[in-house]
């Protein structure tokens, strides 16, 4: 019999007991951006009396009231920061700080209700997001249009380090006539003072290339490096290129959406790169910062140009020594940016970050569906302070639970107690994958892309990533009908195109093809869009999903959080062994339940998160509680 476990790290506990209060502020509400220019609104932000461990900007782009534009234009979200200083004309100096940059999609195929939310971590800008703040949504388009909705989310707590200074290094657009002229006028070396309280520093860089009507298609389609130099010494080299436009979550689009570009794709955010320079600064001393671009020559009618925003952050130092943070749940997820490969029924994927000054070499990860089976995995690796990594977790036993919420809890960083618990838990709602019959057919019509052998192929993977079935060699301009039989389980169907232009792309001469799934016998049940770019990733299940209502008992723990006593109640509690474990997994309490309702004194426990294990003859129930 399957051992039954109740995974109940609830979002209510996470938000109310651990992460502190959350403040939400909306500044722009479906603001139409219909012509080139700035769309400014004032927002009332927190007064600065509290600290925040996380600040998010949720930038929801939609179509304007009149519909979406056909073209890809640059949008920027900025803070117009009043410095309190006057220029020579006695006007107040306003410093613009970029928070986010998103390029609009080719919108000809989008309906007027289309929206897409981009989420940005803007925690380090807390000092300029206080009281009344003017927020700018800039639209670089010449035709109507798109809309902007800006929601700011402030989560109380302690950040990994306190910002002592924020300054622009470079900000604005610049034409690339020649390499020397570009470096002199756009990216000259600049001096900054590091105050006595600042011991850490980071350079944040966002740059996108635009224009292509010249002999080398620069700057939009010209891959280059840029170089960060501190006091004349090269410290960082960054490839300024987005190689994944063919996997764009907004697809298909009307223009050349599949082509890789200079750090952006139509409809997506520009990539921002954080360059840590702590090892190259000295407190109470000046530092020279310079960014150089890889040089090139061009000829033609259109001058390459770049939009550059580069900022210097100084910090007082690390607030924690031994701490780990979960920063994102990528699979499963309902976030727009992860829609290309969700929903899933295979291996979850999360992102963790080292929140403490000591290197992070291990962490215990508990995960599962709320009210479902809890799984434990120990990550081993090496992350320096503020470094993050994606972690693929082992398969879930099943995706059943009392609620469709996937939850993750981190503990025991480096085998020690975590100094800061607020950032250890995260949950996300999810959707289940579709369920199909045990036998169906794949119908494929190839186009003329490729030499003799088609650029397009497909395969089925088991939930552990191993190969289950693969297409035969398919030739151009042919139709194939393959019937596949499956056992109960979770599968991933992947269609790949080596030229990254799908089976029906308007800007080539390959013609049109298709990939469809059909019941045997029966009708079509899945008709994939043939203009898919690089690939199609489709997860599905064959067979039934175990219901948590049939295999899980309920354990109530209250109050939660608690100070002096907790009470446990469950229909299967009597005669079960009760254990309480600390974050190190050490047993600090045990007893045998005499009834289905037990009271336990926790007044002597240190404050923190604890795990209750209730082990019966056929049932094992796990619950978390907080002592405060």
C-alpha positions as semicolon CSV with decimal commas, in nm:
position;residue;x (nm);y (nm);z (nm)
1;X;0,000;0,000;0,000
2;X;0,122;0,348;-0,082
3;X;0,243;0,530;0,226
4;X;0,020;0,831;0,275
5;X;0,170;1,168;0,359
6;X;0,003;1,501;0,408
7;X;0,206;1,791;0,276
8;X;0,058;2,097;0,440
9;X;0,295;2,389;0,425
10;X;0,008;2,621;0,345
11;X;0,032;2,950;0,164
12;X;-0,163;3,108;0,450
13;X;0,116;3,026;0,692
14;X;0,375;3,138;0,440
15;X;0,226;3,481;0,386
16;X;0,088;3,565;0,727
17;X;0,342;3,403;0,956
18;X;0,672;3,396;0,773
19;X;0,698;3,645;0,494
20;X;0,539;3,944;0,666
21;X;0,269;4,165;0,527
22;X;0,242;4,229;0,156
23;X;0,150;4,570;0,014
24;X;0,018;4,594;-0,342
25;X;0,015;4,921;-0,534
26;X;-0,118;4,976;-0,885
27;X;0,007;5,282;-1,071
28;X;-0,091;5,237;-1,436
29;X;-0,421;5,062;-1,508
30;X;-0,452;4,951;-1,873
31;X;-0,294;5,279;-1,981
32;X;-0,318;5,303;-2,361
33;X;0,017;5,371;-2,528
34;X;-0,088;5,479;-2,874
35;X;0,197;5,700;-2,995
36;X;0,566;5,752;-2,930
37;X;0,617;5,915;-2,594
38;X;0,589;5,896;-2,217
39;X;0,289;5,793;-2,011
40;X;0,352;5,915;-1,657
41;X;0,148;5,843;-1,345
42;X;0,199;5,912;-0,975
43;X;0,177;5,634;-0,720
44;X;0,165;5,641;-0,341
45;X;0,425;5,395;-0,214
46;X;0,523;5,284;0,140
47;X;0,678;5,557;0,354
48;X;1,015;5,387;0,403
49;X;0,965;5,299;0,770
50;X;0,973;4,925;0,693
51;X;1,216;4,703;0,509
52;X;1,127;4,462;0,231
53;X;1,288;4,131;0,148
54;X;1,131;4,134;-0,196
55;X;0,977;4,394;-0,427
56;X;0,823;4,278;-0,754
57;X;0,702;4,476;-1,053
58;X;0,424;4,296;-1,241
59;X;0,418;4,456;-1,586
60;X;0,111;4,339;-1,775
61;X;0,125;4,434;-2,140
62;X;-0,195;4,421;-2,341
63;X;-0,344;4,559;-2,659
64;X;-0,450;4,921;-2,666
65;X;-0,823;4,991;-2,679
66;X;-0,795;5,015;-3,057
67;X;-0,599;4,690;-3,085
68;X;-0,235;4,583;-3,092
69;X;0,026;4,731;-3,321
70;X;0,177;4,514;-3,594
71;X;0,533;4,610;-3,499
72;X;0,797;4,539;-3,236
73;X;0,864;4,851;-3,032
74;X;1,064;4,921;-2,717
75;X;0,884;4,993;-2,390
76;X;1,059;5,103;-2,072
77;X;0,932;5,138;-1,715
78;X;1,122;5,403;-1,520
79;X;1,124;5,580;-1,186
80;X;1,146;5,958;-1,219
81;X;1,345;6,019;-0,903
82;X;1,343;6,368;-0,754
83;X;1,696;6,425;-0,627
84;X;1,622;6,745;-0,434
85;X;1,906;6,918;-0,619
86;X;1,882;7,207;-0,866
87;X;2,053;7,252;-1,200
88;X;2,204;7,579;-1,324
89;X;1,859;7,695;-1,437
90;X;1,725;7,632;-1,085
91;X;1,512;7,340;-1,205
92;X;1,496;7,030;-0,989
93;X;1,719;6,751;-1,117
94;X;1,520;6,439;-1,198
95;X;1,711;6,114;-1,242
96;X;1,548;5,839;-1,451
97;X;1,611;5,483;-1,335
98;X;1,498;5,196;-1,556
99;X;1,307;4,922;-1,374
100;X;1,204;4,711;-1,673
101;X;1,234;4,690;-2,050
102;X;1,001;4,486;-2,269
103;X;0,984;4,478;-2,648
104;X;0,631;4,455;-2,786
105;X;0,532;4,152;-2,996
106;X;0,428;4,166;-3,359
107;X;0,063;4,208;-3,270
108;X;-0,118;4,151;-3,598
109;X;-0,241;3,806;-3,493
110;X;-0,337;3,898;-3,136
111;X;-0,696;3,965;-3,035
112;X;-0,785;4,276;-2,838
113;X;-0,812;4,078;-2,512
114;X;-0,452;3,956;-2,528
115;X;-0,237;4,019;-2,218
116;X;0,101;3,896;-2,096
117;X;0,251;3,958;-1,752
118;X;0,626;4,005;-1,703
119;X;0,754;3,989;-1,343
120;X;1,068;4,180;-1,240
121;X;1,259;4,167;-0,912
122;X;1,323;4,532;-0,826
123;X;1,413;4,490;-0,457
124;X;1,732;4,696;-0,485
125;X;1,531;5,003;-0,590
126;X;1,350;5,023;-0,253
127;X;1,510;5,355;-0,156
128;X;1,354;5,539;-0,452
129;X;1,013;5,370;-0,421
130;X;0,895;5,564;-0,117
131;X;0,605;5,804;-0,060
132;X;0,480;5,977;-0,377
133;X;0,668;5,848;-0,680
134;X;0,625;5,928;-1,048
135;X;0,642;5,619;-1,269
136;X;0,696;5,644;-1,644
137;X;0,579;5,395;-1,904
138;X;0,771;5,488;-2,219
139;X;0,649;5,368;-2,558
140;X;0,892;5,383;-2,848
141;X;0,633;5,294;-3,110
142;X;0,507;5,492;-3,408
143;X;0,172;5,321;-3,443
144;X;-0,104;5,230;-3,201
145;X;-0,061;5,050;-2,979
146;X;-0,030;4,859;-2,655
147;X;-0,139;4,906;-2,295
148;X;0,052;4,897;-1,967
149;X;-0,072;4,785;-1,625
150;X;0,188;4,822;-1,350
151;X;0,140;4,647;-1,016
152;X;0,405;4,677;-0,744
153;X;0,425;4,408;-0,474
154;X;0,615;4,485;-0,151
155;X;0,684;4,187;0,080
156;X;0,805;4,287;0,425
157;X;1,123;4,134;0,558
158;X;1,500;4,162;0,544
159;X;1,680;4,182;0,208
160;X;2,006;3,991;0,159
161;X;2,196;4,320;0,184
162;X;2,108;4,685;0,236
163;X;2,156;4,926;-0,054
164;X;2,360;5,229;0,050
165;X;2,379;5,400;-0,288
166;X;2,218;5,380;-0,633
167;X;2,359;5,569;-0,931
168;X;2,328;5,558;-1,308
169;X;2,649;5,480;-1,492
170;X;2,501;5,505;-1,842
171;X;2,143;5,569;-1,948
172;X;1,992;5,631;-2,290
173;X;2,016;5,546;-2,658
174;X;2,327;5,584;-2,867
175;X;2,424;5,539;-3,232
176;X;2,716;5,318;-3,325
177;X;2,893;5,511;-3,600
178;X;3,241;5,383;-3,526
179;X;3,379;5,191;-3,232
180;X;3,596;5,477;-3,107
181;X;3,320;5,737;-3,141
182;X;3,073;5,508;-2,966
183;X;3,305;5,446;-2,672
184;X;3,395;5,813;-2,635
185;X;3,044;5,957;-2,658
186;X;2,833;5,676;-2,510
187;X;3,051;5,467;-2,281
188;X;3,331;5,681;-2,138
189;X;3,502;5,571;-1,814
190;X;3,335;5,718;-1,505
191;X;3,454;5,770;-1,149
192;X;3,245;5,689;-0,841
193;X;3,308;5,731;-0,471
194;X;3,268;5,431;-0,241
195;X;3,164;5,559;0,101
196;X;3,296;5,420;0,429
197;X;2,984;5,212;0,497
198;X;2,980;5,037;0,160
199;X;3,162;4,705;0,135
200;X;2,991;4,543;-0,164
201;X;2,903;4,658;-0,516
202;X;2,721;4,539;-0,827
203;X;2,688;4,671;-1,183
204;X;2,346;4,607;-1,342
205;X;2,345;4,618;-1,722
206;X;2,059;4,609;-1,973
207;X;2,136;4,678;-2,337
208;X;1,946;4,599;-2,656
209;X;2,059;4,640;-3,016
210;X;1,836;4,795;-3,285
211;X;1,848;4,864;-3,659
212;X;1,961;4,623;-3,931
213;X;1,954;4,791;-4,274
214;X;2,328;4,758;-4,334
215;X;2,575;4,500;-4,459
216;X;2,606;4,309;-4,127
217;X;2,247;4,356;-3,998
218;X;2,376;4,543;-3,693
219;X;2,284;4,610;-3,427
220;X;1,962;4,404;-3,405
221;X;2,102;4,087;-3,560
222;X;2,469;4,130;-3,469
223;X;2,589;3,912;-3,177
224;X;2,863;4,084;-2,977
225;X;3,028;4,081;-2,635
226;X;3,058;4,370;-2,396
227;X;3,330;4,409;-2,135
228;X;3,313;4,546;-1,781
229;X;3,636;4,706;-1,662
230;X;3,708;4,822;-1,308
231;X;4,002;5,061;-1,267
232;X;4,115;4,959;-1,614
233;X;4,108;4,585;-1,545
234;X;3,873;4,348;-1,728
235;X;3,642;4,181;-1,474
236;X;3,347;4,053;-1,678
237;X;3,274;3,953;-2,039
238;X;2,908;3,920;-2,137
239;X;2,759;3,782;-2,459
240;X;2,483;4,031;-2,545
241;X;2,250;3,802;-2,736
242;X;1,924;3,613;-2,694
243;X;1,957;3,274;-2,870
244;X;1,608;3,147;-2,787
245;X;1,364;3,360;-2,987
246;X;1,231;3,047;-3,158
247;X;1,105;2,933;-2,815
248;X;0,917;3,258;-2,752
249;X;0,616;3,200;-2,523
250;X;0,417;3,446;-2,738
251;X;0,363;3,258;-3,062
252;X;0,291;3,266;-3,341
253;X;0,343;3,631;-3,429
254;X;0,306;3,821;-3,752
255;X;0,666;3,927;-3,809
256;X;1,011;3,770;-3,794
257;X;0,956;3,660;-3,436
258;X;1,172;3,346;-3,460
259;X;1,498;3,529;-3,539
260;X;1,748;3,563;-3,253
261;X;1,842;3,919;-3,164
262;X;2,074;4,145;-2,967
263;X;1,949;4,062;-2,617
264;X;1,576;4,064;-2,691
265;X;1,297;3,882;-2,870
266;X;0,965;4,033;-2,986
267;X;0,720;4,029;-2,696
268;X;0,970;3,943;-2,422
269;X;1,179;4,128;-2,169
270;X;1,532;4,240;-2,236
271;X;1,780;4,036;-2,037
272;X;1,944;4,214;-1,744
273;X;2,290;4,106;-1,631
274;X;2,416;4,159;-1,275
275;X;2,795;4,187;-1,248
276;X;2,930;4,156;-0,894
277;X;3,234;4,382;-0,843
278;X;3,270;4,355;-0,463
279;X;3,622;4,215;-0,492
280;X;3,735;4,518;-0,691
281;X;3,627;4,807;-0,467
282;X;3,765;4,963;-0,149
283;X;3,562;5,154;0,107
284;X;3,642;5,527;0,137
285;X;3,803;5,527;-0,205
286;X;3,710;5,602;-0,565
287;X;3,656;5,346;-0,838
288;X;3,661;5,383;-1,217
289;X;3,395;5,189;-1,406
290;X;3,397;5,145;-1,781
291;X;3,199;4,928;-2,023
292;X;3,333;4,862;-2,372
293;X;3,152;4,698;-2,664
294;X;3,312;4,457;-2,906
295;X;3,424;4,664;-3,202
296;X;3,300;4,613;-3,557
297;X;3,271;4,801;-3,885
298;X;2,962;4,837;-4,099
299;X;2,835;5,006;-4,414
300;X;2,485;5,079;-4,535
301;X;2,189;5,311;-4,491
302;X;2,094;5,249;-4,126
303;X;2,322;5,325;-3,834
304;X;2,324;5,057;-3,564
305;X;2,201;5,179;-3,227
306;X;2,184;5,055;-2,869
307;X;1,960;5,138;-2,576
308;X;2,175;5,115;-2,264
309;X;2,087;5,134;-1,897
310;X;2,370;5,059;-1,658
311;X;2,348;5,118;-1,283
312;X;2,586;5,097;-0,988
313;X;2,456;4,961;-0,658
314;X;2,662;4,993;-0,340
315;X;2,575;4,783;-0,035
316;X;2,657;4,789;0,334
317;X;2,723;4,415;0,350
318;X;2,551;4,079;0,385
319;X;2,266;4,053;0,636
320;X;2,301;3,676;0,676
321;X;2,581;3,423;0,684
322;X;2,399;3,094;0,626
323;X;2,073;3,129;0,436
324;X;1,909;2,992;0,123
325;X;1,619;3,141;-0,074
326;X;1,373;2,992;-0,318
327;X;1,328;3,253;-0,590
328;X;1,100;3,082;-0,841
329;X;0,900;2,774;-0,935
330;X;0,937;2,723;-1,310
331;X;0,764;2,385;-1,347
332;X;0,478;2,358;-1,268
333;X;0,364;2,716;-1,314
334;X;0,084;2,933;-1,448
335;X;0,318;3,225;-1,524
336;X;0,293;3,353;-1,878
337;X;0,668;3,336;-1,937
338;X;0,669;2,960;-1,865
339;X;0,360;2,874;-2,068
340;X;0,561;2,720;-2,351
341;X;0,639;2,405;-2,148
342;X;0,362;2,398;-1,886
343;X;0,152;2,222;-1,761
344;X;0,373;1,929;-1,662
345;X;0,343;1,589;-1,498
346;X;0,715;1,512;-1,493
347;X;1,007;1,655;-1,299
348;X;0,951;1,990;-1,122
349;X;1,200;2,271;-1,178
350;X;1,275;2,543;-0,922
351;X;1,531;2,818;-0,877
352;X;1,728;2,872;-0,555
353;X;1,969;3,146;-0,449
354;X;2,240;3,176;-0,187
355;X;2,109;3,447;0,047
356;X;2,405;3,424;0,289
357;X;2,769;3,529;0,274
358;X;2,902;3,174;0,320
359;X;2,917;2,954;0,008
360;X;2,609;2,733;-0,025
361;X;2,703;2,368;-0,079
362;X;2,386;2,178;0,018
363;X;2,019;2,227;0,100
364;X;1,730;1,995;0,185
365;X;1,427;2,046;-0,041
366;X;1,078;1,922;0,051
367;X;0,816;1,947;-0,222
368;X;0,482;1,819;-0,340
369;X;0,118;1,903;-0,398
370;X;-0,071;2,059;-0,109
371;X;-0,241;1,779;0,079
372;X;-0,045;1,522;-0,118
373;X;0,273;1,318;-0,094
374;X;0,577;1,498;0,043
375;X;0,909;1,433;-0,130
376;X;1,258;1,510;-0,002
377;X;1,567;1,583;-0,211
378;X;1,911;1,707;-0,105
379;X;2,077;1,945;-0,349
380;X;2,456;1,940;-0,358
381;X;2,648;2,212;-0,538
382;X;2,835;2,536;-0,487
383;X;2,683;2,884;-0,496
384;X;2,855;3,204;-0,388
385;X;2,665;3,490;-0,226
386;X;2,370;3,604;-0,447
387;X;2,440;3,331;-0,704
388;X;2,137;3,129;-0,814
389;X;2,076;2,799;-0,989
390;X;1,791;2,605;-1,143
391;X;1,729;2,273;-0,967
392;X;1,543;1,987;-1,133
393;X;1,368;1,777;-0,869
394;X;1,298;1,402;-0,881
395;X;0,958;1,284;-0,999
396;X;0,649;1,315;-0,784
397;X;0,486;0,991;-0,676
398;X;0,161;1,141;-0,801
399;X;0,006;1,482;-0,857
400;X;-0,297;1,427;-0,634
401;X;-0,372;1,651;-0,337
402;X;-0,639;1,849;-0,160
403;X;-0,564;2,159;-0,365
404;X;-0,388;2,216;-0,699
405;X;-0,099;2,407;-0,541
406;X;0,261;2,291;-0,575
407;X;0,470;2,376;-0,270
408;X;0,841;2,383;-0,191
409;X;1,022;2,420;0,142
410;X;1,399;2,464;0,184
411;X;1,594;2,383;0,501
412;X;1,935;2,288;0,641
413;X;2,160;2,503;0,420
414;X;2,510;2,359;0,455
415;X;2,370;2,114;0,710
416;X;2,302;2,397;0,955
417;X;2,004;2,595;1,079
418;X;1,879;2,855;0,833
419;X;1,923;3,205;0,975
420;X;1,621;3,351;0,795
421;X;1,306;3,148;0,744
422;X;1,088;3,397;0,555
423;X;1,232;3,307;0,214
424;X;1,231;2,928;0,250
425;X;0,878;2,846;0,134
426;X;0,696;2,907;-0,193
427;X;0,378;2,776;-0,350
428;X;0,218;2,814;-0,691
429;X;-0,116;2,705;-0,835
430;X;-0,096;2,475;-1,134
431;X;-0,308;2,300;-1,395
432;X;-0,313;1,928;-1,460
433;X;-0,205;1,793;-1,796
434;X;-0,466;1,651;-2,036
435;X;-0,545;1,281;-2,022
436;X;-0,541;1,073;-2,341
437;X;-0,635;0,721;-2,450
438;X;-0,376;0,443;-2,440
439;X;-0,350;0,438;-2,819
440;X;-0,353;0,726;-3,065
441;X;-0,191;0,831;-3,391
442;X;0,053;1,108;-3,482
443;X;-0,020;1,256;-3,825
444;X;0,266;1,456;-3,971
445;X;0,281;1,649;-4,297
446;X;0,635;1,772;-4,361
447;X;0,708;2,082;-4,565
448;X;1,001;2,134;-4,803
449;X;1,236;2,257;-4,531
450;X;1,562;2,063;-4,539
451;X;1,758;1,894;-4,812
452;X;1,603;1,554;-4,866
453;X;1,542;1,471;-4,501
454;X;1,292;1,697;-4,326
455;X;1,406;1,949;-4,067
456;X;1,117;1,832;-3,849
457;X;1,107;1,528;-3,621
458;X;0,919;1,420;-3,310
459;X;0,966;1,201;-3,004
460;X;0,786;1,087;-2,689
461;X;0,968;1,088;-2,354
462;X;0,881;0,906;-2,034
463;X;0,836;1,117;-1,722
464;X;1,200;1,052;-1,623
465;X;1,321;1,197;-1,954
466;X;1,409;0,864;-2,116
467;X;1,305;0,799;-2,475
468;X;0,974;0,615;-2,525
469;X;0,923;0,650;-2,901
470;X;1,071;0,847;-3,186
471;X;0,969;0,931;-3,541
472;X;1,113;0,746;-3,833
473;X;1,334;0,936;-4,075
474;X;1,089;1,175;-4,238
475;X;1,146;1,322;-4,582
476;X;1,032;1,655;-4,718
477;X;0,681;1,701;-4,858
478;X;0,551;1,369;-4,724
479;X;0,270;1,258;-4,494
480;X;0,323;1,013;-4,209
481;X;0,072;0,834;-3,986
482;X;0,220;0,662;-3,682
483;X;0,010;0,479;-3,422
484;X;0,158;0,468;-3,072
485;X;0,046;0,256;-2,776
486;X;0,115;0,373;-2,422
487;X;0,114;0,227;-2,075
488;X;-0,034;0,428;-1,787
489;X;0,193;0,717;-1,698
490;X;0,313;1,066;-1,783
491;X;0,465;1,152;-2,121
492;X;0,614;1,447;-2,306
493;X;0,558;1,492;-2,679
494;X;0,832;1,702;-2,841
495;X;0,834;1,824;-3,199
496;X;1,165;1,977;-3,308
497;X;1,266;2,177;-3,614
498;X;1,640;2,205;-3,673
499;X;1,603;2,531;-3,869
500;X;1,390;2,674;-3,585
501;X;1,118;2,792;-3,825
502;X;0,842;2,539;-3,759
503;X;0,627;2,386;-4,031
504;X;0,447;2,697;-4,155
505;X;0,646;3,021;-4,138
506;X;0,553;3,311;-4,364
507;X;0,905;3,440;-4,430
508;X;1,050;3,139;-4,614
509;X;0,971;2,925;-4,918
510;X;0,931;2,596;-4,731
511;X;0,556;2,572;-4,768
512;X;0,324;2,444;-4,496
513;X;0,299;2,123;-4,296
514;X;0,127;2,010;-3,977
515;X;0,141;1,784;-3,671
516;X;-0,186;1,646;-3,530
517;X;-0,295;1,381;-3,282
518;X;-0,588;1,152;-3,364
519;X;-0,779;0,888;-3,173
520;X;-0,768;0,535;-3,318
521;X;-1,036;0,507;-3,439
522;X;-1,188;0,849;-3,396
523;X;-1,134;1,217;-3,456
524;X;-0,863;1,476;-3,410
525;X;-0,807;1,579;-3,050
526;X;-0,496;1,796;-3,077
527;X;-0,400;2,017;-3,370
528;X;-0,076;2,202;-3,297
529;X;-0,002;2,541;-3,448
530;X;0,240;2,476;-3,733
531;X;0,411;2,816;-3,688
532;X;0,588;2,698;-3,372
533;X;0,947;2,811;-3,427
534;X;1,197;2,583;-3,255
535;X;0,978;2,322;-3,090
536;X;0,649;2,204;-2,946
537;X;0,652;2,069;-2,589
538;X;0,329;1,898;-2,487
539;X;0,285;1,698;-2,166
540;X;0,000;1,453;-2,114
541;X;-0,107;1,157;-1,905
542;X;-0,236;0,812;-1,991
543;X;-0,436;0,640;-1,717
544;X;-0,583;0,781;-1,396
545;X;-0,460;1,027;-1,136
546;X;-0,478;0,916;-0,774
547;X;-0,726;1,126;-0,578
548;X;-0,605;1,264;-0,246
549;X;-0,954;1,221;-0,108
550;X;-0,907;0,844;-0,130
551;X;-0,551;0,807;-0,003
552;X;-0,487;1,087;0,245
553;X;-0,604;1,151;0,597
554;X;-0,630;1,500;0,739
555;X;-0,427;1,632;1,030
556;X;-0,533;1,960;1,190
557;X;-0,269;2,153;1,385
558;X;-0,383;2,464;1,567
559;X;-0,313;2,734;1,648
560;X;-0,053;2,779;1,377
561;X;0,164;2,977;1,446
562;X;0,165;2,894;1,817
563;X;0,344;3,016;2,130
564;X;0,274;2,777;2,420
565;X;0,066;2,479;2,305
566;X;-0,053;2,311;1,987
567;X;-0,342;2,070;1,943
568;X;-0,340;1,783;1,695
569;X;-0,664;1,634;1,564
570;X;-0,709;1,353;1,312
571;X;-0,946;1,062;1,259
572;X;-0,644;0,828;1,251
573;X;-0,439;0,983;1,533
574;X;-0,514;0,733;1,813
575;X;-0,236;0,478;1,879
576;X;-0,011;0,656;1,629
577;X;0,344;0,765;1,709
578;X;0,387;1,143;1,714
579;X;0,730;1,291;1,644
580;X;0,837;1,656;1,622
581;X;1,154;1,736;1,426
582;X;1,353;2,060;1,408
583;X;1,496;2,205;1,086
584;X;1,803;1,983;1,121
585;X;1,578;1,678;1,114
586;X;1,653;1,601;1,479
587;X;1,376;1,445;1,689
588;X;1,299;1,674;1,984
589;X;0,968;1,523;2,097
590;X;0,781;1,194;2,070
591;X;0,481;1,020;2,223
592;X;0,206;0,769;2,141
593;X;-0,136;0,927;2,089
594;X;-0,401;0,816;2,337
595;X;-0,690;0,964;2,141
596;X;-0,769;1,143;1,816
597;X;-0,705;1,477;1,986
598;X;-0,373;1,554;2,155
599;X;-0,234;1,870;2,319
600;X;0,143;1,928;2,317
601;X;0,337;2,196;2,506
602;X;0,591;2,376;2,287
603;X;0,677;2,664;2,521
604;X;1,034;2,537;2,562
605;X;1,095;2,511;2,186
606;X;1,308;2,783;2,021
607;X;1,121;2,996;1,767
608;X;1,119;2,847;1,418
609;X;0,957;2,596;1,182
610;X;0,896;2,239;1,299
611;X;0,777;1,919;1,133
612;X;0,519;1,689;1,292
613;X;0,526;1,325;1,181
614;X;0,234;1,100;1,274
615;X;0,302;0,734;1,196
616;X;0,019;0,480;1,215
617;X;-0,022;0,124;1,091
618;X;-0,112;0,228;0,737
619;X;-0,087;0,605;0,742
620;X;0,195;0,855;0,778
621;X;0,090;1,218;0,805
622;X;0,326;1,515;0,797
623;X;0,245;1,872;0,896
624;X;0,446;2,189;0,952
625;X;0,392;2,445;1,226
626;X;0,559;2,765;1,339
627;X;0,668;2,841;1,695
628;X;0,688;3,214;1,759
